[in-house]
Amino acid sequence: MELTPQIKDKLDKLQEKYTAMGQDMSAYLDGLLYADFLTYWDYIHLDTLLSLQHPKTSFPDEEIFIMYHQITELYFKLSLHELKQIAEHEQLTVKFMTDRVKRINAYFTALVSSFEVMVDGMEKEQFLKFRMSLLPASGFQSGQYRMIEISATDFGRLIEKSKREELANATIEEQFEHIYWKSGATELSSGKQTLTLKQFINKYAAQFLQLVKDRQHTNLSALYHRLEAEGQDVSALAEELRKLDLFVNVEWPLSHYKSAVRYLEKDPVDIAATGGTNWQKYLPPRFQKRIFYPFLWTGEQMEEWGKGWVLSVLKTLRNEG
Protein backbone atom coordinates (compact mmCIF):
# COMPACT_ATOMS: atom_id res chain seq x y z
CA MET A 1 0.00 0.00 0.00
CA GLU A 2 1.37 3.39 -1.02
CA LEU A 3 1.98 5.88 1.78
CA THR A 4 -0.27 8.86 1.23
CA PRO A 5 0.93 12.42 1.94
CA GLN A 6 -1.39 12.49 4.96
CA ILE A 7 0.21 9.35 6.47
CA LYS A 8 3.73 10.65 5.75
CA ASP A 9 2.83 13.92 7.45
CA LYS A 10 1.60 12.07 10.53
CA LEU A 11 4.76 9.94 10.64
CA ASP A 12 6.88 13.08 10.47
CA LYS A 13 4.93 14.60 13.37
CA LEU A 14 5.28 11.40 15.36
CA GLN A 15 9.02 11.44 14.72
CA GLU A 16 9.19 15.03 16.00
CA LYS A 17 7.17 14.10 19.08
CA TYR A 18 9.29 11.11 20.07
CA THR A 19 12.58 12.84 19.22
CA ALA A 20 11.64 15.72 21.53
CA MET A 21 11.07 13.18 24.32
CA GLY A 22 14.33 11.34 23.57
CA GLN A 23 12.40 8.25 22.50
CA ASP A 24 12.85 5.87 19.58
CA MET A 25 9.77 6.06 17.38
CA SER A 26 10.42 2.69 15.74
CA ALA A 27 10.13 0.96 19.15
CA TYR A 28 6.69 2.52 19.64
CA LEU A 29 5.69 1.42 16.13
CA ASP A 30 6.75 -2.12 17.03
CA GLY A 31 4.43 -1.87 20.02
CA LEU A 32 1.54 -0.91 17.75
CA LEU A 33 2.41 -3.73 15.37
CA TYR A 34 2.37 -6.43 18.03
CA ALA A 35 -0.48 -5.14 20.18
CA ASP A 36 -3.92 -6.73 19.97
CA PHE A 37 -6.90 -4.66 18.87
CA LEU A 38 -8.77 -3.08 21.75
CA THR A 39 -12.16 -4.59 22.60
CA TYR A 40 -15.17 -2.90 24.17
CA TRP A 41 -15.24 -5.29 27.14
CA ASP A 42 -11.54 -4.76 27.91
CA TYR A 43 -11.74 -0.99 27.53
CA ILE A 44 -14.50 -0.58 30.13
CA HIS A 45 -13.37 -3.58 32.22
CA LEU A 46 -16.79 -5.12 31.75
CA ASP A 47 -16.04 -8.47 33.41
CA THR A 48 -14.75 -6.68 36.51
CA LEU A 49 -17.73 -4.34 36.55
CA LEU A 50 -20.23 -7.19 36.37
CA SER A 51 -18.45 -9.06 39.15
CA LEU A 52 -18.84 -6.28 41.74
CA GLN A 53 -22.24 -7.32 43.08
CA HIS A 54 -21.99 -9.41 46.25
CA PRO A 55 -25.37 -9.78 47.99
CA LYS A 56 -25.39 -10.58 51.71
CA THR A 57 -28.58 -12.63 51.48
CA SER A 58 -30.33 -14.96 49.04
CA PHE A 59 -33.15 -12.49 48.28
CA PRO A 60 -33.04 -11.76 44.51
CA ASP A 61 -34.00 -8.10 44.85
CA GLU A 62 -30.93 -7.32 46.92
CA GLU A 63 -28.90 -7.42 43.71
CA ILE A 64 -31.13 -4.68 42.28
CA PHE A 65 -30.47 -2.63 45.40
CA ILE A 66 -26.69 -3.03 45.04
CA MET A 67 -26.53 -2.26 41.32
CA TYR A 68 -28.72 0.80 41.57
CA HIS A 69 -26.48 2.30 44.25
CA GLN A 70 -23.39 1.52 42.18
CA ILE A 71 -24.96 3.30 39.19
CA THR A 72 -25.76 6.25 41.46
CA GLU A 73 -22.16 6.54 42.61
CA LEU A 74 -20.95 6.53 38.98
CA TYR A 75 -23.25 9.47 38.22
CA PHE A 76 -21.88 11.24 41.29
CA LYS A 77 -18.35 10.64 39.98
CA LEU A 78 -19.35 12.16 36.64
CA SER A 79 -20.70 15.21 38.48
CA LEU A 80 -17.50 15.62 40.48
CA HIS A 81 -15.51 15.30 37.25
CA GLU A 82 -17.38 18.32 35.86
CA LEU A 83 -17.08 20.28 39.12
CA LYS A 84 -13.31 19.71 39.16
CA GLN A 85 -12.99 20.98 35.58
CA ILE A 86 -14.89 24.15 36.50
CA ALA A 87 -12.92 24.79 39.69
CA GLU A 88 -9.52 24.26 38.10
CA HIS A 89 -10.11 26.06 34.79
CA GLU A 90 -7.39 28.70 34.40
CA GLN A 91 -9.45 31.07 32.24
CA LEU A 92 -13.02 30.30 33.24
CA THR A 93 -15.79 31.68 31.04
CA VAL A 94 -19.54 31.78 31.56
CA LYS A 95 -20.03 29.43 28.60
CA PHE A 96 -17.62 26.81 29.93
CA MET A 97 -19.18 26.88 33.38
CA THR A 98 -22.74 26.87 32.05
CA ASP A 99 -22.04 23.91 29.76
CA ARG A 100 -20.54 21.88 32.60
CA VAL A 101 -23.34 22.67 35.06
CA LYS A 102 -25.77 21.65 32.33
CA ARG A 103 -24.00 18.29 32.15
CA ILE A 104 -24.36 17.84 35.91
CA ASN A 105 -28.06 18.62 35.61
CA ALA A 106 -28.33 15.95 32.93
CA TYR A 107 -26.78 13.44 35.33
CA PHE A 108 -29.23 14.39 38.08
CA THR A 109 -32.13 14.23 35.62
CA ALA A 110 -31.19 10.60 35.03
CA LEU A 111 -30.73 9.97 38.76
CA VAL A 112 -34.06 11.44 39.82
CA SER A 113 -36.06 9.84 37.02
CA SER A 114 -34.44 6.44 37.60
CA PHE A 115 -35.18 6.35 41.31
CA GLU A 116 -38.48 4.65 40.53
CA VAL A 117 -36.27 1.55 40.34
CA MET A 118 -35.90 1.89 44.08
CA VAL A 119 -39.48 2.94 44.75
CA ASP A 120 -41.24 0.34 42.58
CA GLY A 121 -38.47 -2.04 41.53
CA MET A 122 -38.21 -4.20 44.63
CA GLU A 123 -40.66 -6.30 46.60
CA LYS A 124 -41.28 -4.59 49.91
CA GLU A 125 -41.22 -7.88 51.81
CA GLN A 126 -37.80 -8.78 50.40
CA PHE A 127 -36.38 -5.33 51.12
CA LEU A 128 -37.56 -5.26 54.74
CA LYS A 129 -35.77 -8.58 55.29
CA PHE A 130 -32.48 -8.18 53.44
CA ARG A 131 -31.98 -4.63 54.72
CA MET A 132 -31.36 -6.01 58.20
CA SER A 133 -28.20 -7.72 56.94
CA LEU A 134 -26.78 -4.35 55.81
CA LEU A 135 -26.54 -2.71 59.24
CA PRO A 136 -24.98 -0.27 59.97
CA ALA A 137 -24.29 0.61 56.30
CA SER A 138 -26.54 3.28 54.83
CA GLY A 139 -26.90 5.35 51.66
CA PHE A 140 -26.32 8.23 54.06
CA GLN A 141 -22.63 7.28 53.82
CA SER A 142 -22.18 8.47 50.23
CA GLY A 143 -19.03 10.57 50.46
CA GLN A 144 -19.24 11.64 46.82
CA TYR A 145 -22.64 13.24 47.38
CA ARG A 146 -21.20 15.36 50.22
CA MET A 147 -18.33 16.37 47.92
CA ILE A 148 -20.83 17.56 45.32
CA GLU A 149 -22.49 19.74 47.97
CA ILE A 150 -19.15 21.19 49.10
CA SER A 151 -18.16 21.96 45.51
CA ALA A 152 -21.51 23.53 44.68
CA THR A 153 -21.87 26.25 47.31
CA ASP A 154 -20.29 28.31 50.06
CA PHE A 155 -19.69 25.98 53.01
CA GLY A 156 -21.75 28.18 55.33
CA ARG A 157 -24.86 27.14 53.40
CA LEU A 158 -24.32 23.54 54.59
CA ILE A 159 -24.40 24.37 58.28
CA GLU A 160 -27.41 23.24 60.27
CA LYS A 161 -30.10 25.88 59.76
CA SER A 162 -30.34 26.95 63.40
CA LYS A 163 -26.57 27.54 63.58
CA ARG A 164 -25.89 29.34 60.28
CA GLU A 165 -26.00 32.88 61.60
CA GLU A 166 -24.14 32.07 64.80
CA LEU A 167 -21.28 30.33 62.96
CA ALA A 168 -21.07 32.69 59.98
CA ASN A 169 -17.54 33.82 60.93
CA ALA A 170 -16.38 30.61 62.61
CA THR A 171 -13.50 28.47 61.37
CA ILE A 172 -14.16 25.74 58.83
CA GLU A 173 -13.47 23.12 61.51
CA GLU A 174 -16.03 24.70 63.86
CA GLN A 175 -18.59 24.92 61.07
CA PHE A 176 -18.00 21.29 60.15
CA GLU A 177 -19.04 20.23 63.65
CA HIS A 178 -22.51 21.55 62.80
CA ILE A 179 -22.83 20.46 59.17
CA TYR A 180 -26.48 19.68 58.49
CA TRP A 181 -26.20 15.96 57.73
CA LYS A 182 -24.87 15.07 61.16
CA SER A 183 -28.35 15.63 62.58
CA GLY A 184 -29.67 13.07 60.10
CA ALA A 185 -27.67 10.22 61.63
CA THR A 186 -28.61 10.42 65.28
CA GLU A 187 -30.27 7.68 67.26
CA LEU A 188 -34.01 8.25 67.36
CA SER A 189 -34.27 7.47 71.06
CA SER A 190 -31.14 9.02 72.62
CA GLY A 191 -30.05 11.65 70.10
CA LYS A 192 -26.49 10.25 70.13
CA GLN A 193 -24.39 9.76 67.01
CA THR A 194 -25.07 6.43 65.31
CA LEU A 195 -22.35 3.99 64.37
CA THR A 196 -23.26 4.86 60.77
CA LEU A 197 -22.26 8.48 61.38
CA LYS A 198 -19.13 7.59 63.35
CA GLN A 199 -17.90 5.32 60.54
CA PHE A 200 -18.64 8.02 57.97
CA ILE A 201 -16.81 10.79 59.82
CA ASN A 202 -13.84 8.54 60.51
CA LYS A 203 -13.45 7.73 56.82
CA TYR A 204 -14.17 11.09 55.18
CA ALA A 205 -13.78 14.01 57.63
CA ALA A 206 -10.20 14.91 56.66
CA GLN A 207 -11.03 14.62 52.97
CA PHE A 208 -14.12 16.80 53.34
CA LEU A 209 -12.27 19.50 55.27
CA GLN A 210 -9.51 19.63 52.66
CA LEU A 211 -12.06 19.93 49.86
CA VAL A 212 -13.82 22.77 51.72
CA LYS A 213 -10.51 24.65 51.82
CA ASP A 214 -9.73 23.85 48.18
CA ARG A 215 -13.16 25.05 47.04
CA GLN A 216 -13.42 28.10 49.30
CA HIS A 217 -12.99 30.42 46.31
CA THR A 218 -13.77 27.97 43.51
CA ASN A 219 -17.16 26.53 44.48
CA LEU A 220 -19.95 27.24 42.01
CA SER A 221 -21.43 30.03 44.10
CA ALA A 222 -18.11 31.89 44.43
CA LEU A 223 -17.34 31.47 40.73
CA TYR A 224 -20.79 32.73 39.72
CA HIS A 225 -20.24 35.91 41.75
CA ARG A 226 -16.78 36.35 40.21
CA LEU A 227 -18.07 36.08 36.65
CA GLU A 228 -20.99 38.37 37.46
CA ALA A 229 -18.61 40.98 38.93
CA GLU A 230 -16.62 40.89 35.69
CA GLY A 231 -19.71 42.15 33.92
CA GLN A 232 -20.41 38.93 31.99
CA ASP A 233 -23.95 37.86 31.10
CA VAL A 234 -24.70 35.15 33.67
CA SER A 235 -28.43 34.72 32.95
CA ALA A 236 -28.06 31.28 31.31
CA LEU A 237 -25.70 30.18 34.08
CA ALA A 238 -28.17 31.36 36.73
CA GLU A 239 -30.90 29.23 35.17
CA GLU A 240 -28.72 26.11 35.26
CA LEU A 241 -27.70 26.81 38.87
CA ARG A 242 -31.35 27.10 39.89
CA LYS A 243 -31.99 23.70 38.30
CA LEU A 244 -29.00 22.23 40.14
CA ASP A 245 -30.22 23.72 43.41
CA LEU A 246 -33.58 21.99 43.00
CA PHE A 247 -32.06 18.71 41.88
CA VAL A 248 -29.60 18.37 44.76
CA ASN A 249 -31.61 19.97 47.56
CA VAL A 250 -35.21 19.07 46.69
CA GLU A 251 -35.74 16.43 44.04
CA TRP A 252 -32.97 14.01 44.99
CA PRO A 253 -33.72 14.04 48.75
CA LEU A 254 -37.40 13.82 47.93
CA SER A 255 -36.80 10.74 45.79
CA HIS A 256 -35.27 9.10 48.86
CA TYR A 257 -38.09 10.37 51.02
CA LYS A 258 -40.61 8.82 48.65
CA SER A 259 -38.78 5.51 48.82
CA ALA A 260 -38.52 5.68 52.61
CA VAL A 261 -42.25 6.37 52.95
CA ARG A 262 -43.02 3.43 50.67
CA TYR A 263 -40.77 0.95 52.42
CA LEU A 264 -40.31 2.22 55.97
CA GLU A 265 -43.47 4.01 57.07
CA LYS A 266 -45.98 2.03 59.08
CA ASP A 267 -49.13 3.15 60.80
CA PRO A 268 -48.86 3.98 63.64
CA VAL A 269 -45.13 3.21 64.08
CA ASP A 270 -42.38 4.13 61.62
CA ILE A 271 -39.60 1.68 60.87
CA ALA A 272 -36.11 3.06 61.49
CA ALA A 273 -33.87 3.32 58.45
CA THR A 274 -30.67 1.27 58.24
CA GLY A 275 -28.18 2.65 60.72
CA GLY A 276 -31.01 4.30 62.67
CA THR A 277 -30.91 7.47 60.58
CA ASN A 278 -33.64 9.94 61.40
CA TRP A 279 -35.08 10.02 57.87
CA GLN A 280 -38.45 11.54 58.83
CA LYS A 281 -36.79 14.82 59.83
CA TYR A 282 -33.64 14.58 57.71
CA LEU A 283 -34.97 13.92 54.20
CA PRO A 284 -37.86 16.38 53.66
CA PRO A 285 -36.34 19.50 51.99
CA ARG A 286 -38.71 21.90 53.75
CA PHE A 287 -37.19 20.98 57.14
CA GLN A 288 -33.54 21.57 56.33
CA LYS A 289 -34.02 24.45 53.85
CA ARG A 290 -30.74 23.73 52.13
CA ILE A 291 -30.44 26.31 49.37
CA PHE A 292 -27.16 26.67 47.51
CA TYR A 293 -27.94 29.95 45.75
CA PRO A 294 -30.34 32.11 47.83
CA PHE A 295 -29.41 35.10 45.67
CA LEU A 296 -31.17 33.40 42.72
CA TRP A 297 -34.51 32.87 44.49
CA THR A 298 -37.24 35.16 45.82
CA GLY A 299 -38.12 35.27 49.51
CA GLU A 300 -41.42 33.56 48.80
CA GLN A 301 -39.74 30.76 46.85
CA MET A 302 -37.33 30.12 49.72
CA GLU A 303 -40.11 30.22 52.29
CA GLU A 304 -42.00 27.50 50.40
CA TRP A 305 -38.83 25.53 49.62
CA GLY A 306 -39.70 21.90 48.94
CA LYS A 307 -43.13 22.10 50.53
CA GLY A 308 -45.14 21.55 47.36
CA TRP A 309 -43.05 18.57 46.27
CA VAL A 310 -43.38 16.80 49.63
CA LEU A 311 -47.12 17.34 49.88
CA SER A 312 -47.74 16.13 46.31
CA VAL A 313 -45.71 12.96 46.83
CA LEU A 314 -47.38 12.15 50.13
CA LYS A 315 -50.79 12.64 48.52
CA THR A 316 -49.85 10.33 45.64
CA LEU A 317 -48.53 7.63 47.95
CA ARG A 318 -51.58 7.72 50.20
CA ASN A 319 -53.91 7.55 47.20
CA GLU A 320 -51.97 4.52 45.96
CA GLY A 321 -52.21 2.91 49.40
C-alpha positions, -999 to 999 in steps of 0.1 A, spaced: 0 0 0 14 34 -10 20 59 18 -3 89 12 9 124 19 -14 125 50 2 93 65 37 107 57 28 139 75 16 121 105 48 99 106 69 131 105 49 146 134 53 114 154 90 114 147 92 150 160 72 141 191 93 111 201 126 128 192 116 157 215 111 132 243 143 113 236 124 83 225 129 59 196 98 61 174 104 27 157 101 10 191 67 25 196 57 14 161 68 -21 170 44 -19 200 15 -9 177 24 -37 154 24 -64 180 -5 -51 202 -39 -67 200 -69 -47 189 -88 -31 217 -122 -46 226 -152 -29 242 -152 -53 271 -115 -48 279 -117 -10 275 -145 -6 301 -134 -36 322 -168 -51 318 -160 -85 334 -148 -67 365 -177 -43 366 -202 -72 364 -185 -91 392 -188 -63 417 -222 -73 431 -220 -94 462 -254 -98 480 -254 -106 517 -286 -126 515 -303 -150 490 -332 -125 483 -330 -118 445 -340 -81 448 -309 -73 469 -289 -74 437 -311 -47 423 -305 -26 454 -267 -30 450 -265 -23 413 -287 8 416 -265 23 443 -234 15 422 -250 33 392 -258 62 415 -222 65 426 -210 65 390 -233 95 382 -219 112 413 -184 106 400 -193 122 366 -207 152 385 -175 156 405 -155 153 373 -174 183 359 -171 203 391 -133 197 392 -130 210 356 -149 241 365 -129 248 397 -95 243 381 -101 261 348 -74 287 344 -94 311 322 -130 303 332 -158 317 310 -195 318 316 -200 294 286 -176 268 299 -192 269 334 -227 269 320 -220 239 298 -205 219 326 -233 227 351 -258 217 323 -240 183 321 -244 178 359 -281 186 356 -283 159 329 -268 134 353 -292 144 381 -321 142 356 -312 106 350 -307 100 388 -341 114 398 -361 98 370 -344 64 376 -352 64 413 -385 46 405 -363 15 403 -359 19 441 -395 29 447 -412 3 426 -385 -20 415 -382 -42 446 -407 -63 466 -413 -46 499 -412 -79 518 -378 -88 504 -364 -53 511 -376 -53 547 -358 -86 553 -325 -82 534 -320 -46 547 -314 -60 582 -282 -77 569 -268 -44 558 -265 -27 592 -250 -3 600 -243 6 563 -265 33 548 -269 53 517 -263 82 541 -226 73 538 -222 85 502 -190 106 505 -192 116 468 -226 132 474 -212 154 502 -183 164 479 -208 176 453 -225 197 480 -192 212 491 -182 220 455 -215 235 447 -219 262 473 -203 283 501 -197 260 530 -218 282 553 -249 271 534 -243 235 546 -244 244 583 -274 232 603 -301 259 598 -303 269 634 -266 275 636 -259 293 603 -260 329 616 -241 321 648 -213 303 630 -211 327 600 -175 338 609 -164 306 626 -135 285 614 -142 257 588 -135 231 615 -160 247 639 -186 249 611 -180 213 601 -190 202 636 -225 216 628 -228 205 592 -265 197 585 -262 160 577 -249 151 612 -283 156 626 -297 131 601 -277 102 616 -286 104 653 -303 77 673 -340 83 674 -343 75 711 -311 90 726 -301 117 701 -265 102 701 -244 98 670 -251 64 653 -224 40 644 -233 49 608 -223 85 614 -191 76 634 -179 53 605 -186 80 580 -168 108 598 -138 85 605 -135 77 568 -142 111 552 -138 140 576 -102 149 567 -110 146 530 -141 168 533 -123 195 553 -95 196 527 -121 199 499 -138 228 517 -105 246 518 -97 238 482 -132 251 470 -134 281 493 -130 304 463 -138 280 435 -172 265 445 -200 272 420 -214 300 441 -181 319 444 -173 315 407 -208 327 397 -202 359 417 -168 363 402 -181 361 367 -210 384 375 -186 410 389 -166 409 357 -197 421 339 -204 389 320 -239 379 311 -247 352 337 -284 347 330 -281 313 313 -257 302 341 -282 314 367 -309 292 352 -287 261 353 -277 268 389 -313 271 399 -320 237 383 -290 222 401 -302 237 434 -336 220 430 -321 187 419 -296 184 448 -316 200 476 -352 191 467 -357 164 440 -330 140 450 -337 140 488 -374 138 479 -368 107 458 -353 91 489 -381 104 510 -406 88 487 -388 55 488 -385 57 526 -422 64 530 -430 34 507 -408 9 524 -403 22 560 -435 40 571 -460 20 591 -491 31 608 -489 40 636 -451 32 641 -424 41 616 -396 17 609 -361 31 615 -339 33 585 -307 13 582 -282 27 607 -310 43 627 -309 75 606 -336 99 614 -351 100 579 -385 115 588 -368 148 598 -336 146 577 -350 139 542 -379 164 537 -363 195 520 -387 219 538 -372 210 571 -335 216 563 -340 245 539 -307 237 521 -304 263 494 -272 267 475 -279 300 457 -303 321 478 -294 351 457 -312 334 427 -345 329 445 -372 352 458 -381 353 495 -414 336 488 -397 308 469 -373 301 497 -401 302 523 -420 275 504 -388 255 496 -397 219 489 -431 221 505 -451 216 474 -430 186 463 -434 168 496 -471 173 499 -477 161 463 -457 130 468 -474 121 501 -508 126 485 -499 103 456 -485 76 480 -516 77 502 -539 75 472 -520 45 460 -522 29 494 
